[in-house]
């Protein structure tokens, strides 16, 4: 497993969960307390997100952090 | 779920996995490429660890990131 794949998997899972809820990135940003552009960067796997921010997203999406990091 | 609990759960899971392998913090530091004092801080939930470093630890411990973040 090459380092850096977890970011990509996490971003894909956040986007999938957000879309399932029918939310825009703006909506997820409001609910998680994070910035909209940051949400976009996370979904693209472009940011080395911290565990606290990962937890904010999981809580806003009402899904476990473990779930968001499950391999495909 | 209060933000900051994921750090604590992750730290506990890293310590448990390390102990199961019979490794010192030094050994895990060598295998993950992270500093020994940083390992100690992570295990105490004292650092807001990034996803890339979480992945380094999971890979060194030969366990999935999702596994390390499972709630008790």
N, CA and C atoms of all chains as a GROMACS GRO file, in nm:
protein
  432
    1UNK      N    1   0.087  -0.119   0.000
    1UNK     CA    2   0.000   0.000   0.000
    1UNK      C    3   0.090   0.124   0.000
    2UNK      N    4   0.079   0.206  -0.098
    2UNK     CA    5   0.161   0.326  -0.111
    2UNK      C    6   0.101   0.437  -0.026
    3UNK      N    7   0.187   0.514   0.049
    3UNK     CA    8   0.134   0.623   0.132
    3UNK      C    9   0.073   0.727   0.037
    4UNK      N   10  -0.043   0.783   0.083
    4UNK     CA   11  -0.109   0.883   0.000
    4UNK      C   12  -0.238   0.827  -0.058
    5UNK      N   13  -0.252   0.692  -0.051
    5UNK     CA   14  -0.377   0.637  -0.107
    5UNK      C   15  -0.493   0.659  -0.010
    6UNK      N   16  -0.461   0.668   0.120
    6UNK     CA   17  -0.570   0.687   0.217
    6UNK      C   18  -0.640   0.821   0.192
    7UNK      N   19  -0.562   0.924   0.157
    7UNK     CA   20  -0.622   1.055   0.128
    7UNK      C   21  -0.724   1.043   0.014
    8UNK      N   22  -0.683   0.969  -0.089
    8UNK     CA   23  -0.769   0.957  -0.209
    8UNK      C   24  -0.896   0.879  -0.173
    9UNK      N   25  -0.876   0.766  -0.100
    9UNK     CA   26  -0.993   0.686  -0.059
    9UNK      C   27  -1.087   0.770   0.028
   10UNK      N   28  -1.028   0.846   0.122
   10UNK     CA   29  -1.110   0.928   0.213
   10UNK      C   30  -1.188   1.032   0.133
   11UNK      N   31  -1.123   1.096   0.036
   11UNK     CA   32  -1.189   1.199  -0.044
   11UNK      C   33  -1.304   1.143  -0.125
   12UNK      N   34  -1.282   1.026  -0.184
   12UNK     CA   35  -1.387   0.960  -0.262
   12UNK      C   36  -1.506   0.926  -0.172
   13UNK      N   37  -1.475   0.875  -0.051
   13UNK     CA   38  -1.582   0.834   0.041
   13UNK      C   39  -1.662   0.956   0.090
   14UNK      N   40  -1.592   1.067   0.117
   14UNK     CA   41  -1.662   1.190   0.161
   14UNK      C   42  -1.755   1.237   0.050
   15UNK      N   43  -1.704   1.239  -0.074
   15UNK     CA   44  -1.786   1.286  -0.186
   15UNK      C   45  -1.907   1.195  -0.205
   16UNK      N   46  -1.886   1.062  -0.197
   16UNK     CA   47  -1.996   0.966  -0.217
   16UNK      C   48  -2.104   0.988  -0.110
   17UNK      N   49  -2.059   1.002   0.016
   17UNK     CA   50  -2.155   1.019   0.126
   17UNK      C   51  -2.230   1.152   0.112
   18UNK      N   52  -2.157   1.256   0.073
   18UNK     CA   53  -2.219   1.389   0.055
   18UNK      C   54  -2.326   1.382  -0.055
   19UNK      N   55  -2.289   1.318  -0.166
   19UNK     CA   56  -2.384   1.307  -0.279
   19UNK      C   57  -2.506   1.226  -0.239
   20UNK      N   58  -2.484   1.119  -0.160
   20UNK     CA   59  -2.598   1.038  -0.116
   20UNK      C   60  -2.695   1.122  -0.033
   21UNK      N   61  -2.639   1.219   0.040
   21UNK     CA   62  -2.724   1.306   0.123
   21UNK      C   63  -2.783   1.422   0.040
   22UNK      N   64  -2.737   1.431  -0.086
   22UNK     CA   65  -2.787   1.538  -0.173
   22UNK      C   66  -2.736   1.676  -0.133
   23UNK      N   67  -2.621   1.680  -0.067
   23UNK     CA   68  -2.566   1.808  -0.022
   23UNK      C   69  -2.465   1.864  -0.123
   24UNK      N   70  -2.458   1.997  -0.128
   24UNK     CA   71  -2.349   2.063  -0.202
   24UNK      C   72  -2.225   2.066  -0.111
   25UNK      N   73  -2.110   2.102  -0.168
   25UNK     CA   74  -1.989   2.118  -0.086
   25UNK      C   75  -2.012   2.230   0.016
   26UNK      N   76  -2.088   2.332  -0.029
   26UNK     CA   77  -2.121   2.446   0.059
   26UNK      C   78  -2.195   2.394   0.184
   27UNK      N   79  -2.292   2.308   0.159
   27UNK     CA   80  -2.375   2.254   0.268
   27UNK      C   81  -2.288   2.177   0.366
   28UNK      N   82  -2.200   2.091   0.312
   28UNK     CA   83  -2.111   2.013   0.400
   28UNK      C   84  -2.016   2.105   0.475
   29UNK      N   85  -1.971   2.211   0.409
   29UNK     CA   86  -1.881   2.307   0.476
   29UNK      C   87  -1.953   2.370   0.595
   30UNK      N   88  -2.077   2.412   0.574
   30UNK     CA   89  -2.155   2.475   0.683
   30UNK      C   90  -2.172   2.377   0.799
   31UNK      N   91  -2.206   2.252   0.766
   31UNK     CA   92  -2.237   2.153   0.871
   31UNK      C   93  -2.112   2.105   0.946
   32UNK      N   94  -1.998   2.113   0.879
   32UNK     CA   95  -1.876   2.059   0.943
   32UNK      C   96  -1.789   2.169   1.003
   33UNK      N   97  -1.822   2.295   0.967
   33UNK     CA   98  -1.740   2.405   1.019
   33UNK      C   99  -1.609   2.423   0.945
   34UNK      N  100  -1.598   2.356   0.829
   34UNK     CA  101  -1.476   2.369   0.749
   34UNK      C  102  -1.505   2.460   0.629
   35UNK      N  103  -1.402   2.505   0.558
   35UNK     CA  104  -1.422   2.596   0.446
   35UNK      C  105  -1.458   2.518   0.318
   36UNK      N  106  -1.542   2.577   0.233
   36UNK     CA  107  -1.589   2.506   0.113
   36UNK      C  108  -1.473   2.466   0.023
   37UNK      N  109  -1.377   2.553   0.002
   37UNK     CA  110  -1.265   2.518  -0.088
   37UNK      C  111  -1.184   2.403  -0.029
   38UNK      N  112  -1.178   2.402   0.106
   38UNK     CA  113  -1.105   2.292   0.172
   38UNK      C  114  -1.177   2.160   0.146
   39UNK      N  115  -1.311   2.163   0.150
   39UNK     CA  116  -1.389   2.041   0.123
   39UNK      C  117  -1.355   1.990  -0.019
   40UNK      N  118  -1.350   2.080  -0.114
   40UNK     CA  119  -1.318   2.040  -0.252
   40UNK      C  120  -1.180   1.977  -0.261
   41UNK      N  121  -1.084   2.036  -0.188
   41UNK     CA  122  -0.946   1.984  -0.192
   41UNK      C  123  -0.941   1.844  -0.126
   42UNK      N  124  -1.016   1.828  -0.017
   42UNK     CA  125  -1.018   1.698   0.053
   42UNK      C  126  -1.076   1.591  -0.040
   43UNK      N  127  -1.187   1.628  -0.108
   43UNK     CA  128  -1.252   1.530  -0.196
   43UNK      C  129  -1.162   1.489  -0.312
   44UNK      N  130  -1.071   1.581  -0.350
   44UNK     CA  131  -0.977   1.547  -0.459
   44UNK      C  132  -0.850   1.480  -0.406
   45UNK      N  133  -0.841   1.460  -0.273
   45UNK     CA  134  -0.722   1.396  -0.217
   45UNK      C  135  -0.601   1.486  -0.218
   46UNK      N  136  -0.628   1.615  -0.223
   46UNK     CA  137  -0.518   1.713  -0.241
   46UNK      C  138  -0.468   1.770  -0.108
   47UNK      N  139  -0.529   1.728   0.006
   47UNK     CA  140  -0.484   1.786   0.132
   47UNK      C  141  -0.452   1.674   0.230
   48UNK      N  142  -0.348   1.696   0.310
   48UNK     CA  143  -0.308   1.599   0.412
   48UNK      C  144  -0.389   1.627   0.539
   49UNK      N  145  -0.516   1.594   0.534
   49UNK     CA  146  -0.613   1.631   0.637
   49UNK      C  147  -0.576   1.573   0.773
   50UNK      N  148  -0.610   1.645   0.879
   50UNK     CA  149  -0.580   1.598   1.015
   50UNK      C  150  -0.697   1.516   1.070
   51UNK      N  151  -0.667   1.439   1.173
   51UNK     CA  152  -0.769   1.350   1.229
   51UNK      C  153  -0.885   1.429   1.288
   52UNK      N  154  -0.860   1.544   1.347
   52UNK     CA  155  -0.969   1.625   1.403
   52UNK      C  156  -1.064   1.672   1.293
   53UNK      N  157  -1.009   1.717   1.180
   53UNK     CA  158  -1.094   1.761   1.068
   53UNK      C  159  -1.165   1.642   1.004
   54UNK      N  160  -1.098   1.527   0.998
   54UNK     CA  161  -1.164   1.406   0.947
   54UNK      C  162  -1.285   1.374   1.035
   55UNK      N  163  -1.269   1.391   1.166
   55UNK     CA  164  -1.377   1.362   1.260
   55UNK      C  165  -1.493   1.460   1.241
   56UNK      N  166  -1.461   1.589   1.216
   56UNK     CA  167  -1.568   1.688   1.191
   56UNK      C  168  -1.650   1.646   1.070
   57UNK      N  169  -1.582   1.598   0.965
   57UNK     CA  170  -1.653   1.558   0.843
   57UNK      C  171  -1.739   1.434   0.869
   58UNK      N  172  -1.680   1.336   0.939
   58UNK     CA  173  -1.755   1.213   0.967
   58UNK      C  174  -1.880   1.245   1.047
   59UNK      N  175  -1.863   1.333   1.146
   59UNK     CA  176  -1.977   1.366   1.233
   59UNK      C  177  -2.086   1.439   1.151
   60UNK      N  178  -2.043   1.534   1.065
   60UNK     CA  179  -2.141   1.608   0.984
   60UNK      C  180  -2.214   1.514   0.888
   61UNK      N  181  -2.142   1.414   0.836
   61UNK     CA  182  -2.200   1.320   0.739
   61UNK      C  183  -2.274   1.206   0.809
   62UNK      N  184  -2.269   1.206   0.943
   62UNK     CA  185  -2.334   1.102   1.025
   62UNK      C  186  -2.291   0.962   0.983
   63UNK      N  187  -2.159   0.948   0.967
   63UNK     CA  188  -2.103   0.817   0.933
   63UNK      C  189  -1.974   0.801   1.016
   64UNK      N  190  -1.934   0.676   1.044
   64UNK     CA  191  -1.814   0.658   1.127
   64UNK      C  192  -1.688   0.688   1.045
   65UNK      N  193  -1.584   0.730   1.115
   65UNK     CA  194  -1.454   0.759   1.051
   65UNK      C  195  -1.400   0.629   0.989
   66UNK      N  196  -1.424   0.519   1.061
   66UNK     CA  197  -1.378   0.388   1.012
   66UNK      C  198  -1.443   0.356   0.878
   67UNK      N  199  -1.572   0.391   0.869
   67UNK     CA  200  -1.648   0.366   0.746
   67UNK      C  201  -1.589   0.446   0.629
   68UNK      N  202  -1.555   0.572   0.656
   68UNK     CA  203  -1.502   0.660   0.550
   68UNK      C  204  -1.364   0.616   0.503
   69UNK      N  205  -1.299   0.529   0.580
   69UNK     CA  206  -1.162   0.487   0.543
   69UNK      C  207  -1.155   0.344   0.495
   70UNK      N  208  -1.272   0.282   0.481
   70UNK     CA  209  -1.273   0.143   0.436
   70UNK      C  210  -1.220   0.137   0.294
   71UNK      N  211  -1.136   0.034   0.267
   71UNK     CA  212  -1.088   0.019   0.127
   71UNK      C  213  -1.207  -0.024   0.043
   72UNK      N  214  -1.200   0.009  -0.087
   72UNK     CA  215  -1.310  -0.027  -0.181
   72UNK      C  216  -1.345  -0.174  -0.170
   73UNK      N  217  -2.096   1.262   1.939
   73UNK     CA  218  -1.952   1.232   1.942
   73UNK      C  219  -1.877   1.365   1.949
   74UNK      N  220  -1.798   1.385   2.045
   74UNK     CA  221  -1.722   1.509   2.064
   74UNK      C  222  -1.594   1.500   1.981
   75UNK      N  223  -1.558   1.611   1.908
   75UNK     CA  224  -1.435   1.608   1.828
   75UNK      C  225  -1.316   1.592   1.923
   76UNK      N  226  -1.219   1.510   1.877
   76UNK     CA  227  -1.102   1.487   1.961
   76UNK      C  228  -1.103   1.345   2.017
   77UNK      N  229  -1.220   1.278   2.003
   77UNK     CA  230  -1.221   1.140   2.055
   77UNK      C  231  -1.153   1.046   1.957
   78UNK      N  232  -1.156   1.083   1.828
   78UNK     CA  233  -1.092   0.994   1.729
   78UNK      C  234  -0.943   0.982   1.757
   79UNK      N  235  -0.880   1.095   1.795
   79UNK     CA  236  -0.736   1.093   1.828
   79UNK      C  237  -0.708   0.992   1.939
   80UNK      N  238  -0.795   0.996   2.040
   80UNK     CA  239  -0.773   0.909   2.158
   80UNK      C  240  -0.792   0.763   2.117
   81UNK      N  241  -0.901   0.737   2.042
   81UNK     CA  242  -0.926   0.598   1.996
   81UNK      C  243  -0.811   0.549   1.910
   82UNK      N  244  -0.763   0.637   1.820
   82UNK     CA  245  -0.653   0.598   1.731
   82UNK      C  246  -0.528   0.566   1.812
   83UNK      N  247  -0.497   0.649   1.910
   83UNK     CA  248  -0.378   0.629   1.994
   83UNK      C  249  -0.385   0.498   2.070
   84UNK      N  250  -0.502   0.469   2.125
   84UNK     CA  251  -0.522   0.343   2.200
   84UNK      C  252  -0.503   0.223   2.106
   85UNK      N  253  -0.560   0.236   1.985
   85UNK     CA  254  -0.552   0.124   1.888
   85UNK      C  255  -0.408   0.101   1.842
   86UNK      N  256  -0.334   0.210   1.820
   86UNK     CA  257  -0.192   0.197   1.779
   86UNK      C  258  -0.113   0.127   1.890
   87UNK      N  259  -0.134   0.171   2.015
   87UNK     CA  260  -0.061   0.110   2.127
   87UNK      C  261  -0.095  -0.037   2.139
   88UNK      N  262  -0.225  -0.070   2.127
   88UNK     CA  263  -0.269  -0.210   2.143
   88UNK      C  264  -0.203  -0.298   2.035
   89UNK      N  265  -0.206  -0.247   1.909
   89UNK     CA  266  -0.149  -0.324   1.798
   89UNK      C  267   0.002  -0.339   1.817
   90UNK      N  268   0.069  -0.231   1.859
   90UNK     CA  269   0.215  -0.234   1.880
   90UNK      C  270   0.250  -0.337   1.988
   91UNK      N  271   0.172  -0.335   2.097
   91UNK     CA  272   0.198  -0.430   2.207
   91UNK      C  273   0.174  -0.574   2.163
   92UNK      N  274   0.070  -0.593   2.081
   92UNK     CA  275   0.043  -0.729   2.031
   92UNK      C  276   0.160  -0.781   1.949
   93UNK      N  277   0.227  -0.691   1.880
   93UNK     CA  278   0.342  -0.730   1.799
   93UNK      C  279   0.469  -0.740   1.884
   94UNK      N  280   0.458  -0.695   2.009
   94UNK     CA  281   0.574  -0.701   2.100
   94UNK      C  282   0.680  -0.598   2.065
   95UNK      N  283   0.639  -0.488   2.002
   95UNK     CA  284   0.735  -0.386   1.962
   95UNK      C  285   0.744  -0.274   2.065
   96UNK      N  286   0.863  -0.213   2.075
   96UNK     CA  287   0.879  -0.089   2.154
   96UNK      C  288   0.832   0.028   2.065
   97UNK      N  289   0.818   0.146   2.127
   97UNK     CA  290   0.785   0.265   2.046
   97UNK      C  291   0.898   0.293   1.948
   98UNK      N  292   1.020   0.263   1.992
   98UNK     CA  293   1.140   0.281   1.907
   98UNK      C  294   1.128   0.195   1.780
   99UNK      N  295   1.086   0.071   1.800
   99UNK     CA  296   1.072  -0.022   1.687
   99UNK      C  297   0.967   0.030   1.589
  100UNK      N  298   0.854   0.074   1.643
  100UNK     CA  299   0.748   0.126   1.555
  100UNK      C  300   0.795   0.252   1.484
  101UNK      N  301   0.872   0.336   1.556
  101UNK     CA  302   0.925   0.458   1.494
  101UNK      C  303   1.014   0.421   1.375
  102UNK      N  304   1.103   0.325   1.395
  102UNK     CA  305   1.192   0.282   1.286
  102UNK      C  306   1.113   0.230   1.166
  103UNK      N  307   1.012   0.147   1.195
  103UNK     CA  308   0.937   0.082   1.086
  103UNK      C  309   0.844   0.180   1.012
  104UNK      N  310   0.800   0.285   1.082
  104UNK     CA  311   0.704   0.377   1.019
  104UNK      C  312   0.771   0.502   0.964
  105UNK      N  313   0.898   0.522   1.003
  105UNK     CA  314   0.968   0.642   0.956
  105UNK      C  315   0.929   0.767   1.034
  106UNK      N  316   0.861   0.746   1.148
  106UNK     CA  317   0.823   0.862   1.231
  106UNK      C  318   0.912   0.866   1.354
  107UNK      N  319   0.914   0.978   1.426
  107UNK     CA  320   1.004   0.993   1.540
  107UNK      C  321   0.943   0.927   1.664
  108UNK      N  322   1.030   0.869   1.750
  108UNK     CA  323   0.983   0.794   1.867
  108UNK      C  324   0.897   0.883   1.959
  109UNK      N  325   0.937   1.005   1.985
  109UNK     CA  326   0.857   1.089   2.075
  109UNK      C  327   0.720   1.119   2.014
  110UNK      N  328   0.719   1.129   1.881
  110UNK     CA  329   0.591   1.153   1.812
  110UNK      C  330   0.499   1.033   1.832
  111UNK      N  331   0.555   0.911   1.826
  111UNK     CA  332   0.477   0.790   1.848
  111UNK      C  333   0.412   0.796   1.987
  112UNK      N  334   0.490   0.834   2.086
  112UNK     CA  335   0.438   0.843   2.223
  112UNK      C  336   0.325   0.943   2.234
  113UNK      N  337   0.342   1.057   2.166
  113UNK     CA  338   0.237   1.161   2.170
  113UNK      C  339   0.110   1.112   2.101
  114UNK      N  340   0.128   1.042   1.988
  114UNK     CA  341   0.011   0.988   1.914
  114UNK      C  342  -0.064   0.889   2.003
  115UNK      N  343   0.011   0.802   2.070
  115UNK     CA  344  -0.054   0.699   2.153
  115UNK      C  345  -0.128   0.762   2.270
  116UNK      N  346  -0.083   0.882   2.313
  116UNK     CA  347  -0.154   0.951   2.423
  116UNK      C  348  -0.265   1.041   2.371
  117UNK      N  349  -0.286   1.044   2.237
  117UNK     CA  350  -0.390   1.130   2.179
  117UNK      C  351  -0.356   1.276   2.188
  118UNK      N  352  -0.227   1.304   2.197
  118UNK     CA  353  -0.183   1.444   2.220
  118UNK      C  354  -0.149   1.517   2.090
  119UNK      N  355  -0.159   1.446   1.974
  119UNK     CA  356  -0.123   1.514   1.850
  119UNK      C  357  -0.236   1.502   1.748
  120UNK      N  358  -0.257   1.609   1.673
  120UNK     CA  359  -0.360   1.608   1.569
  120UNK      C  360  -0.299   1.550   1.440
  121UNK      N  361  -0.278   1.421   1.441
  121UNK     CA  362  -0.203   1.350   1.337
  121UNK      C  363  -0.268   1.364   1.199
  122UNK      N  364  -0.186   1.365   1.095
  122UNK     CA  365  -0.239   1.378   0.959
  122UNK      C  366  -0.266   1.239   0.901
  123UNK      N  367  -0.347   1.239   0.796
  123UNK     CA  368  -0.387   1.112   0.734
  123UNK      C  369  -0.266   1.039   0.676
  124UNK      N  370  -0.169   1.110   0.620
  124UNK     CA  371  -0.049   1.044   0.564
  124UNK      C  372   0.029   0.972   0.675
  125UNK      N  373   0.045   1.038   0.790
  125UNK     CA  374   0.118   0.974   0.901
  125UNK      C  375   0.038   0.859   0.960
  126UNK      N  376  -0.096   0.874   0.962
  126UNK     CA  377  -0.181   0.764   1.010
  126UNK      C  378  -0.159   0.642   0.919
  127UNK      N  379  -0.148   0.669   0.788
  127UNK     CA  380  -0.129   0.561   0.691
  127UNK      C  381   0.008   0.494   0.711
  128UNK      N  382   0.112   0.573   0.740
  128UNK     CA  383   0.245   0.516   0.767
  128UNK      C  384   0.238   0.420   0.886
  129UNK      N  385   0.166   0.460   0.990
  129UNK     CA  386   0.155   0.374   1.109
  129UNK      C  387   0.076   0.248   1.078
  130UNK      N  388  -0.035   0.263   1.006
  130UNK     CA  389  -0.118   0.146   0.974
  130UNK      C  390  -0.037   0.047   0.891
  131UNK      N  391   0.039   0.101   0.795
  131UNK     CA  392   0.118   0.013   0.706
  131UNK      C  393   0.227  -0.060   0.787
  132UNK      N  394   0.294   0.015   0.878
  132UNK     CA  395   0.400  -0.046   0.960
  132UNK      C  396   0.342  -0.154   1.050
  133UNK      N  397   0.220  -0.130   1.101
  133UNK     CA  398   0.156  -0.225   1.194
  133UNK      C  399   0.082  -0.336   1.119
  134UNK      N  400   0.083  -0.325   0.984
  134UNK     CA  401   0.015  -0.426   0.899
  134UNK      C  402  -0.131  -0.443   0.937
  135UNK      N  403  -0.199  -0.331   0.953
  135UNK     CA  404  -0.341  -0.332   0.986
  135UNK      C  405  -0.406  -0.219   0.905
  136UNK      N  406  -0.536  -0.230   0.875
  136UNK     CA  407  -0.597  -0.124   0.794
  136UNK      C  408  -0.623   0.000   0.881
  137UNK      N  409  -0.626   0.114   0.813
  137UNK     CA  410  -0.654   0.241   0.881
  137UNK      C  411  -0.795   0.235   0.940
  138UNK      N  412  -0.885   0.173   0.864
  138UNK     CA  413  -1.023   0.160   0.910
  138UNK      C  414  -1.030   0.082   1.041
  139UNK      N  415  -0.946  -0.022   1.048
  139UNK     CA  416  -0.940  -0.105   1.169
  139UNK      C  417  -0.893  -0.023   1.289
  140UNK      N  418  -0.791   0.060   1.267
  140UNK     CA  419  -0.734   0.140   1.376
  140UNK      C  420  -0.831   0.247   1.425
  141UNK      N  421  -0.934   0.276   1.346
  141UNK     CA  422  -1.028   0.383   1.385
  141UNK      C  423  -1.163   0.331   1.429
  142UNK      N  424  -1.172   0.197   1.437
  142UNK     CA  425  -1.300   0.138   1.479
  142UNK      C  426  -1.330   0.181   1.622
  143UNK      N  427  -1.459   0.214   1.648
  143UNK     CA  428  -1.495   0.246   1.787
  143UNK      C  429  -1.485   0.118   1.868
  144UNK      N  430  -1.459   0.129   1.998
  144UNK     CA  431  -1.448   0.012   2.089
  144UNK      C  432  -1.567  -0.081   2.072
   0.00000   0.00000   0.00000
